[in-house]
């Protein structure tokens, strides 16, 4: 059985496992203040051209999102997100549980537009409604699409014009920045966002995300919020060591490119065989549309995620490749299927 269900089933890249083993008996200070976390933070600041940014390492994406958003907002503030956004669909109401409403907007191919953000901001003008405080976007989106540099610049400008924070979820940032459709550099995120996180869990790490806080006003006391939300890992070096390896060289982006390349092969070969896609994804998530017979055929060969059912009864599924997916696996799957 082939597996294209997600990009976090495997453990971690061998270089990370080797580093964790090599440092296993080290004794360091805890809670992210060790030399590995400090060094990893320096590497990230260099990679994203943000020498003054604060870097915090947390274990998972939902934990990172809820900790950051709760810390950044006043009690009466709400979050603006795409209807498909992770904080709206896949985080069990974590943001609402912190006391902040998530207001969703329609999103073409999973992406927000400045026009939608502007209209919502204009509609929330008095104390009888929650006040928009932060715009949440994902790069890449839940549909595998990516924001272009021009799109991110326009959203950033809209946020600043309306006094909104811009927060970017980078669970799959490695694939996004390595995509052929992405014309932005890592430094652009630091320039245009108030905060963003670099996803490790879905790009070669055993676990872990690196939150990058650029906006000076958001930095004070953030470690208090991390501790209060249960995100301060006593053995914090386990996170630092992983991000050291991911950013010691080009590894983080190499792994993203690898996953993208194999997903694009799947997408192109399936389309050549007459199987349509829900949309054209340039990253490691693709969304074939299957007839009932073809769905049964896929089901007999591979693990994948059911995405939606169309009015005509066809099924949309999601296939995901990872840093650990091999060329042989993709070739064998396509050979067996087609």
Secondary structure, DSSP 8 states (H G I E B T S, - for coil): -EE-S-S-SS---HHHHHHHHHTTT----STT-SHHHHHHHHHHHHHTT-TT-EEEEES-HHHHHHHHHHHHS-TTEEEEEETT-HHHHSSTTHHHHTT--EEEE--BTTB--HHHHHHHHHH--STTS-EEEEEEEESS-TTS----HHHHHHHHHHHHHTT-EEEEE-TTHHHHHTSTT----HHHHHHH-SEEEEE-TTTT-SS-EEEEE--GGGTTTHHHHHHHTT---TTTHHHHHHHHHHHHSSHHHHHHHHHHHHHHHHHHHHHHTT--BSS---SSEE-BEE-HHHHHHHHHHEE-EEEEE-TTS-EEEEEE--TT--HHHHHHHHHHH-
